Amino acid sequence: MAVAVATLPKRYLEKSIWDHLIDRQKQFRLFSLKSAPEAFSSTYERELQFAWDVWESRLTNPQATTFVAIPSTDPDHLDVRQVLHHEWLGQLVLVRMHQEDREGLSANASPWMQDELPHYHFSGMFIMPAARGQGVAQKLIEHAIASSTTTSARYTVVVWAKNKSARRAFEKCGFKVVWEEMSESGSNAQELALVLECGSSRRVKK
């Protein structure tokens, strides 16, 4: 399958298209939560109650960028209309972290010390069942890293230990497990969570 990755815009002048884009990412996220509740820390019931402006803010947030994978043979000529026309095979969010955000990533303790390099965190990755096992997750991860504005940065992600396919996709992109802890999943169960990291930096203890 030929797959292209598109970066969703943070604004779009044509309101009908902008609203359609917001709704598409909303529906994709809700489907993700409903079909794989064990893969997320949030829940379908919680996010189903979100107001429209919450969904819109997920696209307009200056610290977060959303990427979607679609079937396409021409990745260099993707516009919003094409993205809306095609089926979404996968979605991934890359968040630029601040120091206070890093401290909140771990429920029990933080494995991170203060960094001199930019820190990005992956969130909300989901691949449609029919598209799994075809390298879609790896394409999303690689595209997100390549799209970062900095040439040197650290990237982290938290995955449940039992989610072997997600862990494998990130490890293929150079990530390694640096921390693990028990945490509550979206299904309200205590699960083993793994923190994976890619990139290098000089760290300064607080």
Backbone as a printed PyTorch tensor [residue, N CA C, xyz], in Angstrom:
tensor([[[  0.8360,  -1.1950,   0.0000],
         [  0.0000,   0.0000,   0.0000],
         [  0.8750,   1.2500,   0.0000]],

        [[  0.5870,   2.1650,  -0.9170],
         [  1.2980,   3.4410,  -0.9550],
         [  0.6710,   4.3730,   0.0750]],

        [[  1.5030,   4.8860,   0.9770],
         [  1.0040,   5.7160,   2.0730],
         [  1.7320,   7.0480,   2.0890]],

        [[  0.9740,   8.1200,   2.2870],
         [  1.5490,   9.4500,   2.4520],
         [  1.1150,   9.9900,   3.8080]],

        [[  1.9470,  10.8460,   4.3900],
         [  1.6240,  11.4540,   5.6760],
         [  1.4020,  12.9460,   5.4730]],

        [[  0.2840,  13.4420,   5.9750],
         [ -0.0570,  14.8590,   5.8560],
         [ -0.0310,  15.5180,   7.2280]],

        [[  0.4140,  16.7610,   7.2530],
         [  0.3820,  17.5690,   8.4670],
         [ -0.8930,  18.3990,   8.4500]],

        [[ -1.7340,  18.2410,   9.4500],
         [ -2.9840,  18.9960,   9.4670],
         [ -2.7160,  20.4600,   9.7930]],

        [[ -3.3880,  21.3710,   9.0950],
         [ -3.1660,  22.8020,   9.3320],
         [ -3.7570,  23.2480,  10.6580]],

        [[ -3.2770,  24.3740,  11.1540],
         [ -3.7950,  24.9250,  12.3990],
         [ -4.9210,  25.9220,  12.1540]],

        [[ -5.0650,  26.3500,  10.9230],
         [ -6.1610,  27.2350,  10.5180],
         [ -6.4900,  26.9520,   9.0630]],

        [[ -7.7380,  27.2590,   8.6660],
         [ -8.1080,  27.1840,   7.2560],
         [ -9.2040,  28.2050,   7.0180]],

        [[ -9.0330,  29.0220,   5.9690],
         [ -9.9310,  30.1480,   5.7550],
         [-11.3520,  29.7250,   5.4090]],

        [[-11.5080,  28.6670,   4.6280],
         [-12.8420,  28.2240,   4.2230],
         [-13.4860,  27.4510,   5.3750]],

        [[-14.5120,  28.0530,   5.9800],
         [-15.0880,  27.5080,   7.2120],
         [-15.6420,  26.0960,   7.0370]],

        [[-16.2860,  25.8110,   5.9200],
         [-16.8810,  24.4840,   5.7340],
         [-15.8070,  23.3990,   5.7320]],

        [[-14.6820,  23.6910,   5.1050],
         [-13.5820,  22.7280,   5.0750],
         [-12.9290,  22.6190,   6.4470]],

        [[-12.7520,  23.7540,   7.1170],
         [-12.1690,  23.7510,   8.4550],
         [-13.0330,  22.9310,   9.4220]],

        [[-14.3360,  23.1430,   9.3760],
         [-15.2380,  22.3890,  10.2440],
         [-15.1990,  20.8940,   9.9180]],

        [[-15.1010,  20.5760,   8.6400],
         [-15.0130,  19.1750,   8.2250],
         [-13.7400,  18.5360,   8.7710]],

        [[-12.6480,  19.2900,   8.7410],
         [-11.3720,  18.7870,   9.2400],
         [-11.4350,  18.5290,  10.7460]],

        [[-12.0260,  19.4700,  11.4720],
         [-12.1760,  19.2920,  12.9160],
         [-13.0020,  18.0460,  13.2120]],

        [[-14.0960,  17.8840,  12.4620],
         [-14.9660,  16.7380,  12.6870],
         [-14.2720,  15.4220,  12.3500]],

        [[-13.4660,  15.4230,  11.2980],
         [-12.7540,  14.1920,  10.9360],
         [-11.7940,  13.7650,  12.0280]],

        [[-11.0150,  14.7250,  12.5680],
         [-10.0750,  14.3360,  13.6220],
         [-10.8150,  13.9710,  14.8970]],

        [[-11.9650,  14.5890,  15.1410],
         [-12.7910,  14.2150,  16.2930],
         [-13.2880,  12.7790,  16.1540]],

        [[-13.8750,  12.4630,  15.0040],
         [-14.4320,  11.1290,  14.7950],
         [-13.3480,  10.0530,  14.8170]],

        [[-12.1760,  10.3820,  14.2730],
         [-11.0750,   9.4140,  14.2850],
         [-10.6210,   9.1420,  15.7130]],

        [[-10.5040,  10.2080,  16.4960],
         [-10.0790,  10.0580,  17.8860],
         [-11.1020,   9.2490,  18.6890]],

        [[-12.3810,   9.5560,  18.5280],
         [-13.4140,   8.8280,  19.2600],
         [-13.4430,   7.3550,  18.8620]],

        [[-13.2630,   7.0880,  17.5710],
         [-13.2070,   5.6960,  17.1240],
         [-12.0180,   4.9840,  17.7690]],

        [[-10.8900,   5.6800,  17.8470],
         [ -9.6900,   5.1040,  18.4640],
         [ -9.9560,   4.7130,  19.9120]],

        [[-10.5500,   5.6400,  20.6610],
         [-10.8180,   5.3990,  22.0790],
         [-11.8330,   4.2850,  22.2940]],

        [[-12.8280,   4.2240,  21.4100],
         [-13.8830,   3.2210,  21.5650],
         [-13.4100,   1.8230,  21.1820]],

        [[-12.5890,   1.7460,  20.1410],
         [-12.1700,   0.4320,  19.6450],
         [-10.9570,  -0.1280,  20.3750]],

        [[-10.1580,   0.7410,  21.0010],
         [ -8.9680,   0.2630,  21.7220],
         [ -8.7980,   1.0210,  23.0370]],

        [[ -9.7550,   0.9040,  23.9580],
         [ -9.6780,   1.6600,  25.2160],
         [ -8.4420,   1.3430,  26.0410]],

        [[ -7.9270,   0.1300,  25.8710],
         [ -6.7520,  -0.2720,  26.6470],
         [ -5.4770,   0.4100,  26.1780]],

        [[ -5.5140,   1.0710,  25.0240],
         [ -4.3110,   1.6830,  24.4620],
         [ -4.1220,   3.1340,  24.8870]],

        [[ -5.1160,   3.7100,  25.5720],
         [ -5.0690,   5.1350,  25.8970],
         [ -5.2860,   5.3670,  27.3850]],

        [[ -4.8490,   6.5290,  27.8510],
         [ -5.0920,   6.9020,  29.2440],
         [ -6.4120,   7.6490,  29.3800]],

        [[ -6.9110,   8.2290,  28.2810],
         [ -8.2180,   8.8770,  28.2810],
         [ -9.2850,   7.8430,  27.9120]],

        [[-10.5570,   8.2650,  27.8980],
         [-11.6410,   7.3370,  27.5950],
         [-12.5990,   7.9180,  26.5670]],

        [[-13.3030,   7.0280,  25.8890],
         [-14.3290,   7.4340,  24.9180],
         [-15.4280,   8.2390,  25.6090]],

        [[-15.8830,   7.7860,  26.7700],
         [-16.9700,   8.4600,  27.4800],
         [-16.5740,   9.8810,  27.8700]],

        [[-15.3400,  10.0700,  28.2760],
         [-14.8670,  11.4010,  28.6750],
         [-14.8200,  12.3440,  27.4850]],

        [[-14.1980,  11.9030,  26.3950],
         [-13.9900,  12.8060,  25.2710],
         [-15.2480,  12.9930,  24.4270]],

        [[-16.1970,  12.0850,  24.5380],
         [-17.4740,  12.2470,  23.8500],
         [-18.1980,  13.4960,  24.3440]],

        [[-17.9140,  13.9100,  25.5660],
         [-18.5620,  15.0830,  26.1570],
         [-17.8630,  16.3930,  25.8020]],

        [[-16.7380,  16.3270,  25.1380],
         [-15.9900,  17.5420,  24.8170],
         [-16.8040,  18.4700,  23.9180]],

        [[-16.7250,  19.7660,  24.1900],
         [-17.3600,  20.7730,  23.3400],
         [-16.5640,  20.9290,  22.0450]],

        [[-17.1940,  21.5360,  21.0540],
         [-16.5650,  21.7200,  19.7490],
         [-15.2430,  22.4710,  19.8520]],

        [[-15.2030,  23.4950,  20.7180],
         [-13.9840,  24.3030,  20.8000],
         [-12.8020,  23.5090,  21.3560]],

        [[-13.0800,  22.4510,  22.1160],
         [-11.9910,  21.5920,  22.5960],
         [-11.3630,  20.8490,  21.4240]],

        [[-12.2160,  20.3130,  20.5470],
         [-11.6980,  19.6110,  19.3730],
         [-10.9550,  20.5690,  18.4480]],

        [[-11.4820,  21.7670,  18.3090],
         [-10.8080,  22.7560,  17.4640],
         [ -9.4480,  23.1270,  18.0420]],

        [[ -9.3800,  23.2530,  19.3690],
         [ -8.1220,  23.6440,  20.0100],
         [ -7.0320,  22.6010,  19.8270]],

        [[ -7.4140,  21.3540,  19.5800],
         [ -6.4060,  20.3150,  19.3520],
         [ -5.6610,  20.5540,  18.0410]],

        [[ -6.3120,  21.2290,  17.1070],
         [ -5.6360,  21.5650,  15.8550],
         [ -4.9320,  22.9090,  15.9360]],

        [[ -5.5140,  23.8650,  16.6580],
         [ -4.9370,  25.2110,  16.7030],
         [ -3.8250,  25.3510,  17.7360]],

        [[ -3.7000,  24.4090,  18.6450],
         [ -2.6660,  24.4630,  19.6830],
         [ -1.2850,  24.6680,  19.0600]],

        [[ -0.6030,  25.7750,  19.3790],
         [  0.7020,  26.0410,  18.7580],
         [  1.7900,  25.0610,  19.1700]],

        [[  1.5840,  24.3390,  20.2730],
         [  2.5870,  23.3920,  20.7540],
         [  2.3770,  21.9740,  20.2280]],

        [[  1.2470,  21.7340,  19.5580],
         [  0.9200,  20.3760,  19.1090],
         [  0.6610,  20.3470,  17.6070]],

        [[  1.1880,  19.3150,  16.9500],
         [  0.9780,  19.1320,  15.5140],
         [  0.4060,  17.7470,  15.2750]],

        [[ -0.6650,  17.6950,  14.4780],
         [ -1.3310,  16.4280,  14.1860],
         [ -0.9640,  15.9420,  12.7930]],

        [[ -0.6170,  14.6710,  12.7040],
         [ -0.2570,  14.0440,  11.4300],
         [ -1.2370,  12.9110,  11.1440]],

        [[ -1.6200,  12.7690,   9.8720],
         [ -2.4820,  11.6560,   9.4800],
         [ -1.8630,  10.9450,   8.2830]],

        [[ -2.0580,   9.6390,   8.2400],
         [ -1.5840,   8.8280,   7.1160],
         [ -2.7750,   8.5100,   6.2210]],

        [[ -2.5910,   8.6760,   4.9130],
         [ -3.6530,   8.3920,   3.9540],
         [ -3.0870,   7.5820,   2.7910]],

        [[ -3.9310,   6.8500,   2.0620],
         [ -3.4500,   6.1500,   0.8710],
         [ -3.1670,   7.1760,  -0.2230]],

        [[ -1.9340,   7.2400,  -0.6950],
         [ -1.5770,   8.2030,  -1.7340],
         [ -0.2430,   7.8290,  -2.3470]],

        [[ -0.1110,   8.0990,  -3.6350],
         [  1.1600,   7.8530,  -4.3240],
         [  1.9270,   9.1440,  -4.5500]],

        [[  1.3840,  10.2690,  -4.0940],
         [  2.0040,  11.5680,  -4.3500],
         [  2.0820,  12.3820,  -3.0600]],

        [[  3.0190,  12.0380,  -2.1730],
         [  3.0900,  12.7050,  -0.8720],
         [  3.4840,  14.1700,  -0.9370]],

        [[  4.0380,  14.6110,  -2.0620],
         [  4.5020,  15.9910,  -2.1650],
         [  3.4090,  16.9570,  -2.6060]],

        [[  2.2490,  16.4410,  -2.9540],
         [  1.1830,  17.3060,  -3.4430],
         [ -0.1320,  16.9980,  -2.7250]],

        [[ -0.0960,  17.1260,  -1.4060],
         [ -1.2810,  16.8910,  -0.5930],
         [ -1.8550,  18.2250,  -0.1350]],

        [[ -3.1470,  18.4270,  -0.3520],
         [ -3.7940,  19.5910,   0.2300],
         [ -4.9220,  19.1130,   1.1350]],

        [[ -5.5610,  20.0470,   1.8170],
         [ -6.5750,  19.6770,   2.8000],
         [ -7.7230,  18.9190,   2.1580]],

        [[ -8.1190,  19.3220,   0.9690],
         [ -9.2290,  18.6380,   0.2960],
         [ -8.8900,  17.1730,   0.0170]],

        [[ -7.6660,  16.9190,  -0.3910],
         [ -7.2470,  15.5350,  -0.6280],
         [ -7.2450,  14.7310,   0.6680]],

        [[ -6.7730,  15.3550,   1.7340],
         [ -6.7390,  14.6810,   3.0300],
         [ -8.1540,  14.3230,   3.4830]],

        [[ -9.1030,  15.2200,   3.2440],
         [-10.4860,  14.9630,   3.6280],
         [-11.1470,  13.9340,   2.7230]],

        [[-10.6910,  13.8590,   1.4910],
         [-11.2870,  12.9380,   0.5180],
         [-10.9050,  11.4850,   0.8010]],

        [[ -9.6990,  11.2790,   1.3220],
         [ -9.1910,   9.9240,   1.5280],
         [ -9.5460,   9.3740,   2.9060]],

        [[ -9.5030,   8.0550,   3.0000],
         [ -9.6220,   7.3830,   4.2970],
         [ -8.3830,   7.6910,   5.1260]],

        [[ -8.5660,   7.8910,   6.4240],
         [ -7.4260,   8.0890,   7.3180],
         [ -6.9970,   6.7300,   7.8590]],

        [[ -5.7540,   6.3880,   7.5930],
         [ -5.2160,   5.0970,   8.0210],
         [ -4.6370,   5.1480,   9.4270]],

        [[ -4.1720,   6.3220,   9.8240],
         [ -3.5600,   6.4670,  11.1390],
         [ -3.4430,   7.9230,  11.5190]],

        [[ -3.2700,   8.1630,  12.8030],
         [ -3.1230,   9.5290,  13.3070],
         [ -2.1050,   9.5430,  14.4390]],

        [[ -1.3910,  10.6630,  14.5480],
         [ -0.3490,  10.8180,  15.5610],
         [ -0.2080,  12.2940,  15.8810]],

        [[  0.0210,  12.6090,  17.1560],
         [  0.2140,  13.9960,  17.5840],
         [  1.6120,  14.1420,  18.1740]],

        [[  2.3030,  15.2150,  17.7900],
         [  3.6280,  15.5230,  18.3350],
         [  3.5250,  16.8310,  19.1100]],

        [[  3.8940,  16.7960,  20.3910],
         [  3.7420,  17.9430,  21.2760],
         [  5.1070,  18.4740,  21.6920]],

        [[  5.3030,  19.7750,  21.5510],
         [  6.5280,  20.4210,  22.0420],
         [  6.3630,  20.6370,  23.5450]],

        [[  7.2500,  20.0550,  24.3260],
         [  7.1000,  20.0520,  25.7740],
         [  7.8370,  21.2110,  26.4400]],

        [[  7.2160,  21.7090,  27.5290],
         [  7.8790,  22.6280,  28.4420],
         [  8.2970,  21.8300,  29.6750]],

        [[  9.1330,  22.4080,  30.5120],
         [  9.6310,  21.6770,  31.6740],
         [  8.4940,  21.2000,  32.5710]],

        [[  7.4810,  22.0610,  32.7910],
         [  6.3800,  21.6520,  33.6650],
         [  5.5620,  20.5250,  33.0490]],

        [[  5.5080,  20.4660,  31.7100],
         [  4.8000,  19.3780,  31.0420],
         [  5.5320,  18.0590,  31.2500]],

        [[  6.8480,  18.0880,  31.1890],
         [  7.6420,  16.8700,  31.3500],
         [  7.4010,  16.2430,  32.7130]],

        [[  7.3040,  17.1030,  33.7310],
         [  7.1280,  16.5940,  35.0830],
         [  5.7830,  15.9030,  35.2430]],

        [[  4.7990,  16.2620,  34.4100],
         [  3.4890,  15.6470,  34.5080],
         [  3.3240,  14.4050,  33.6730]],

        [[  4.3210,  14.0410,  32.8850],
         [  4.1970,  12.8730,  32.0240],
         [  4.1540,  11.5860,  32.8220]],

        [[  4.8670,  11.5480,  33.9320],
         [  4.9200,  10.3470,  34.7600],
         [  4.0200,  10.5240,  35.9700]],

        [[  3.2220,   9.5230,  36.2360],
         [  2.2920,   9.6220,  37.3610],
         [  3.0090,   9.5420,  38.7050]],

        [[  4.1250,   8.8470,  38.7550],
         [  4.7900,   8.6010,  40.0370],
         [  6.1050,   9.3520,  40.2030]],

        [[  6.8590,   9.4630,  39.1340],
         [  8.1590,  10.1270,  39.2070],
         [  8.5800,  10.4990,  37.8020]],

        [[  9.5170,  11.4250,  37.6980],
         [  9.9480,  11.8570,  36.3750],
         [ 11.3490,  11.3570,  36.0780]],

        [[ 11.5450,  10.6770,  34.9420],
         [ 12.8730,  10.2090,  34.5740],
         [ 13.6980,  11.2940,  33.9150]],

        [[ 13.0750,  12.4680,  33.6690],
         [ 13.7690,  13.5070,  32.9280],
         [ 14.3880,  14.5330,  33.8630]],

        [[ 15.5420,  14.9920,  33.4890],
         [ 16.1560,  16.1270,  34.1350],
         [ 16.0740,  17.2950,  33.1640]],

        [[ 16.4160,  18.4680,  33.6310],
         [ 16.3010,  19.6470,  32.7810],
         [ 17.2240,  19.5160,  31.5740]],

        [[ 16.6790,  19.7730,  30.3880],
         [ 17.4110,  19.5840,  29.1480],
         [ 17.7690,  20.8910,  28.4820]],

        [[ 18.8730,  20.8730,  27.7570],
         [ 19.2440,  22.0100,  26.9370],
         [ 18.6490,  21.8930,  25.5430]],

        [[ 18.2660,  20.6820,  25.1340],
         [ 17.6960,  20.4690,  23.8090],
         [ 16.1770,  20.5100,  23.8560]],

        [[ 15.5370,  20.8650,  22.7360],
         [ 14.0700,  20.8130,  22.6670],
         [ 13.5760,  19.3950,  22.9330]],

        [[ 12.4210,  19.3050,  23.5520],
         [ 11.8410,  18.0080,  23.8950],
         [ 10.4570,  17.9060,  23.2610]],

        [[ 10.2570,  16.8580,  22.4650],
         [  8.9650,  16.5940,  21.8290],
         [  8.4190,  15.2720,  22.3540]],

        [[  7.0920,  15.2320,  22.5220],
         [  6.4550,  14.0190,  23.0430],
         [  5.3680,  13.5410,  22.0880]],

        [[  5.3860,  12.2410,  21.7770],
         [  4.3720,  11.6520,  20.9040],
         [  3.1400,  11.2650,  21.7200]],

        [[  1.9750,  11.4810,  21.1220],
         [  0.7330,  11.1880,  21.8280],
         [ -0.3520,  10.7390,  20.8470]],

        [[ -1.2800,   9.9280,  21.3540],
         [ -2.4990,   9.6120,  20.6150],
         [ -2.3330,   8.8470,  19.3210]],

        [[ -1.3010,   8.0280,  19.1930],
         [ -1.1440,   7.2850,  17.9400],
         [ -2.1630,   6.1600,  17.8540]],

        [[ -2.7920,   6.0590,  16.6890],
         [ -3.7190,   4.9610,  16.4310],
         [ -3.6830,   4.6350,  14.9460]],

        [[ -3.6220,   3.3470,  14.6470],
         [ -3.6290,   2.8660,  13.2650],
         [ -4.8960,   2.0460,  13.0550]],

        [[ -5.6100,   2.3130,  11.9700],
         [ -6.8170,   1.5490,  11.6790],
         [ -6.4740,   0.0670,  11.5450]],

        [[ -7.3330,  -0.8090,  12.0650],
         [ -7.0330,  -2.2510,  12.0450],
         [ -6.6310,  -2.7870,  10.6780]],

        [[ -7.3080,  -2.3540,   9.6210],
         [ -7.0150,  -2.8760,   8.2810],
         [ -5.6670,  -2.4130,   7.7510]],

        [[ -5.0910,  -1.3660,   8.3670],
         [ -3.8230,  -0.8170,   7.8850],
         [ -2.6300,  -1.2580,   8.7190]],

        [[ -2.8520,  -2.0680,   9.7240],
         [ -1.7590,  -2.4760,  10.6030],
         [ -0.8510,  -3.4940,   9.9300]],

        [[  0.4000,  -3.5200,  10.3810],
         [  1.3650,  -4.4570,   9.8320],
         [  1.9080,  -4.0550,   8.4800]],

        [[  1.6810,  -2.8030,   8.0670],
         [  2.1240,  -2.3330,   6.7590],
         [  3.0650,  -1.1290,   6.8530]],

        [[  3.5760,  -0.8770,   8.0560],
         [  4.5440,   0.1970,   8.2280],
         [  3.9520,   1.5850,   8.3520]],

        [[  2.6330,   1.6880,   8.5520],
         [  1.9890,   2.9990,   8.6410],
         [  2.4590,   3.7580,   9.8770]],

        [[  2.5340,   3.0720,  11.0160],
         [  2.9720,   3.7250,  12.2510],
         [  4.3850,   4.2690,  12.1100]],

        [[  5.2640,   3.4840,  11.5160],
         [  6.6450,   3.9200,  11.3410],
         [  6.7270,   5.1400,  10.4310]],

        [[  5.9110,   5.1720,   9.3830],
         [  5.8950,   6.3290,   8.4820],
         [  5.4420,   7.5870,   9.2160]],

        [[  4.4280,   7.4470,  10.0580],
         [  3.9530,   8.5890,  10.8330],
         [  5.0380,   9.1190,  11.7660]],

        [[  5.6930,   8.2120,  12.4750],
         [  6.7380,   8.6150,  13.4230],
         [  7.8900,   9.2980,  12.6990]],

        [[  8.3550,   8.6920,  11.6280],
         [  9.4840,   9.2510,  10.8830],
         [  9.1400,  10.6100,  10.2900]],

        [[  7.9260,  10.7500,   9.7770],
         [  7.5160,  12.0280,   9.1970],
         [  7.4390,  13.1120,  10.2720]],

        [[  6.9070,  12.7610,  11.4320],
         [  6.7940,  13.7340,  12.5160],
         [  8.1650,  14.2250,  12.9640]],

        [[  9.1090,  13.3070,  13.1000],
         [ 10.4640,  13.6940,  13.4980],
         [ 11.1070,  14.5690,  12.4330]],

        [[ 10.9450,  14.1820,  11.1660],
         [ 11.5270,  14.9540,  10.0640],
         [ 10.9060,  16.3380,   9.9560]],

        [[  9.6680,  16.4810,  10.4200],
         [  8.9720,  17.7620,  10.3210],
         [  9.3250,  18.7150,  11.4550]],

        [[ 10.0290,  18.2320,  12.4710],
         [ 10.4240,  19.0980,  13.5790],
         [ 11.3120,  20.2200,  13.0620]],

        [[ 11.1750,  21.3720,  13.6790],
         [ 11.9140,  22.5370,  13.1950],
         [ 13.3620,  22.5590,  13.6570]],

        [[ 13.7170,  21.6960,  14.5900],
         [ 15.0800,  21.6850,  15.1090],
         [ 15.8610,  20.4990,  14.5550]],

        [[ 17.1530,  20.6660,  14.4070],
         [ 17.9940,  19.5940,  13.8790],
         [ 18.4220,  18.6210,  14.9680]],

        [[ 18.3330,  19.0440,  16.2230],
         [ 18.7310,  18.1850,  17.3350],
         [ 17.6910,  18.3090,  18.4410]],

        [[ 17.0960,  17.1940,  18.8220],
         [ 16.0370,  17.2260,  19.8280],
         [ 15.8850,  15.8560,  20.4630]],

        [[ 15.1300,  15.8110,  21.5490],
         [ 14.7830,  14.5570,  22.2050],
         [ 13.3070,  14.2840,  21.9780]],

        [[ 12.9950,  13.0140,  21.7750],
         [ 11.6150,  12.5940,  21.5370],
         [ 11.2670,  11.4930,  22.5290]],

        [[ 10.0940,  11.5950,  23.1230],
         [  9.6560,  10.5790,  24.0740],
         [  8.2380,  10.1260,  23.7370]],

        [[  7.8870,   8.9650,  24.2390],
         [  6.5310,   8.4390,  24.1090],
         [  6.2900,   7.4860,  25.2690]],

        [[  5.0510,   7.4190,  25.7320],
         [  4.6630,   6.4600,  26.7590],
         [  3.7270,   5.4440,  26.1230]],

        [[  4.0760,   4.1690,  26.2120],
         [  3.2160,   3.1060,  25.6780],
         [  2.9950,   2.0580,  26.7620]],

        [[  1.8660,   1.3880,  26.6890],
         [  1.6210,   0.2820,  27.6020],
         [  2.4990,  -0.8940,  27.1990]],

        [[  3.0450,  -1.5760,  28.1840],
         [  3.9770,  -2.6770,  27.9110],
         [  3.3370,  -3.7590,  27.0490]],

        [[  2.0390,  -3.9760,  27.2150],
         [  1.3680,  -5.0280,  26.4470],
         [  1.0900,  -4.6200,  24.9980]],

        [[  1.2480,  -3.3320,  24.6870],
         [  1.0240,  -2.8570,  23.3170],
         [  2.3040,  -3.0720,  22.5160]],

        [[  2.5530,  -4.3150,  22.1750],
         [  3.8210,  -4.6880,  21.5530],
         [  3.9970,  -4.0820,  20.1640]],

        [[  2.9160,  -3.9110,  19.4180],
         [  3.0370,  -3.3600,  18.0670],
         [  3.4670,  -1.9020,  18.1050]],

        [[  2.9180,  -1.1130,  19.0470],
         [  3.3160,   0.2890,  19.1730],
         [  4.7690,   0.3900,  19.6190]],

        [[  5.1380,  -0.4280,  20.6030],
         [  6.5270,  -0.4150,  21.0690],
         [  7.4740,  -0.7720,  19.9290]],

        [[  7.1160,  -1.7780,  19.1420],
         [  7.9620,  -2.2140,  18.0370],
         [  8.1240,  -1.1100,  16.9890]],

        [[  7.0400,  -0.3850,  16.7090],
         [  7.1050,   0.6880,  15.7110],
         [  8.0710,   1.7860,  16.1470]],

        [[  8.0090,   2.1600,  17.4240],
         [  8.9130,   3.2030,  17.9100],
         [ 10.3500,   2.6970,  17.9890]],

        [[ 10.5340,   1.4490,  18.3760],
         [ 11.8930,   0.9040,  18.4430],
         [ 12.5290,   0.8380,  17.0550]],

        [[ 11.7350,   0.5860,  16.0250],
         [ 12.2640,   0.5840,  14.6600],
         [ 12.7490,   1.9700,  14.2470]],

        [[ 12.2160,   2.9970,  14.9240],
         [ 12.6240,   4.3750,  14.6330],
         [ 13.7240,   4.8540,  15.5750]],

        [[ 14.3080,   3.9390,  16.3420],
         [ 15.4480,   4.2820,  17.1860],
         [ 15.1380,   4.5450,  18.6450]],

        [[ 13.9000,   4.3460,  19.0710],
         [ 13.5320,   4.5860,  20.4680],
         [ 13.9720,   3.4180,  21.3480]],

        [[ 14.2970,   3.7530,  22.6100],
         [ 14.6730,   2.7390,  23.5910],
         [ 13.9230,   3.0010,  24.8950]],

        [[ 13.6150,   1.9250,  25.6220],
         [ 12.9370,   2.0520,  26.9100],
         [ 13.9020,   2.6390,  27.9310]],

        [[ 13.4850,   3.7340,  28.5980],
         [ 14.3370,   4.3730,  29.6040],
         [ 13.6820,   4.4090,  30.9830]],

        [[ 12.4110,   4.0200,  31.0440],
         [ 11.7020,   4.1240,  32.3200],
         [ 10.4580,   3.2510,  32.2550]],

        [[ 10.0320,   2.7200,  33.3830],
         [  8.7690,   1.9890,  33.4260],
         [  8.1110,   2.1900,  34.7780]],

        [[  6.7710,   2.1400,  34.7840],
         [  6.0210,   2.3260,  36.0140],
         [  4.6110,   1.7780,  35.8390]],

        [[  3.9300,   1.5380,  36.9520],
         [  2.5260,   1.1550,  36.9280],
         [  1.6830,   2.4200,  36.8540]],

        [[  0.6920,   2.4140,  35.9670],
         [ -0.1630,   3.5810,  35.7980],
         [ -1.5640,   3.1240,  35.4160]],

        [[ -2.5520,   4.0090,  35.5830],
         [ -3.9410,   3.6510,  35.2890],
         [ -4.2600,   3.8880,  33.8280]],

        [[ -4.7830,   2.8750,  33.1650],
         [ -5.1390,   2.9860,  31.7520],
         [ -6.5580,   3.5170,  31.6120]],

        [[ -6.9830,   3.7190,  30.3560],
         [ -8.3300,   4.2030,  30.1080],
         [ -9.4030,   3.2390,  30.5570]],

        [[ -9.0510,   1.9700,  30.7190],
         [-10.0120,   0.9740,  31.1970],
         [ -9.9930,   0.8510,  32.7200]],

        [[ -9.3260,   1.8310,  33.3930],
         [ -9.2660,   1.9060,  34.8580],
         [ -8.4820,   0.7750,  35.5040]],

        [[ -7.6360,   0.1280,  34.7410],
         [ -6.7970,  -0.9410,  35.2800],
         [ -5.3760,  -0.4290,  35.4680]],

        [[ -4.6900,  -0.9560,  36.4710],
         [ -3.2850,  -0.6230,  36.6680],
         [ -2.4540,  -1.4310,  35.6770]],

        [[ -1.7440,  -0.7290,  34.8100],
         [ -0.9690,  -1.3850,  33.7590],
         [  0.4800,  -0.9120,  33.8170]],

        [[  1.3730,  -1.7470,  33.3050],
         [  2.7730,  -1.3640,  33.2200],
         [  2.9620,  -0.4540,  32.0100]],

        [[  3.4390,   0.7640,  32.2590],
         [  3.6800,   1.7330,  31.1920],
         [  5.1790,   1.8850,  30.9670]],

        [[  5.5740,   2.0050,  29.7230],
         [  6.9760,   2.1730,  29.3540],
         [  7.1970,   3.5540,  28.7590]],

        [[  8.2680,   4.2100,  29.1900],
         [  8.6790,   5.4680,  28.5720],
         [  9.8200,   5.1550,  27.6160]],

        [[  9.6370,   5.5070,  26.3480],
         [ 10.6750,   5.3010,  25.3420],
         [ 11.2200,   6.6520,  24.9060]],

        [[ 12.5050,   6.6700,  24.5850],
         [ 13.1710,   7.9200,  24.2270],
         [ 14.0530,   7.7190,  23.0060]],

        [[ 14.1380,   8.7610,  22.1980],
         [ 15.0260,   8.7700,  21.0390],
         [ 15.7220,  10.1170,  20.9850]],

        [[ 16.9770,  10.1220,  20.6050],
         [ 17.7260,  11.3700,  20.5380],
         [ 18.7170,  11.4400,  21.6730]],

        [[ 19.5850,  12.4260,  21.6230],
         [ 20.6060,  12.5760,  22.6580],
         [ 20.6750,  14.0220,  23.0940]],

        [[ 21.1520,  14.2260,  24.3060],
         [ 21.2680,  15.5880,  24.8210],
         [ 22.2150,  15.6120,  26.0000]],

        [[ 22.6450,  16.8200,  26.3430],
         [ 23.3880,  17.0040,  27.5780],
         [ 22.3760,  17.3790,  28.6490]],

        [[ 22.3700,  16.6830,  29.7490],
         [ 21.3730,  16.9160,  30.7770],
         [ 22.0060,  17.6590,  31.9460]],

        [[ 21.2060,  18.5330,  32.5300],
         [ 21.6670,  19.3100,  33.6690],
         [ 20.7560,  19.0080,  34.8400]],

        [[ 21.2950,  18.4960,  35.9160],
         [ 20.4760,  18.1940,  37.0830],
         [ 19.9480,  19.4830,  37.6890]],

        [[ 18.7020,  19.3980,  38.2030],
         [ 18.0960,  20.5550,  38.8600],
         [ 18.7980,  20.8390,  40.1680]]])
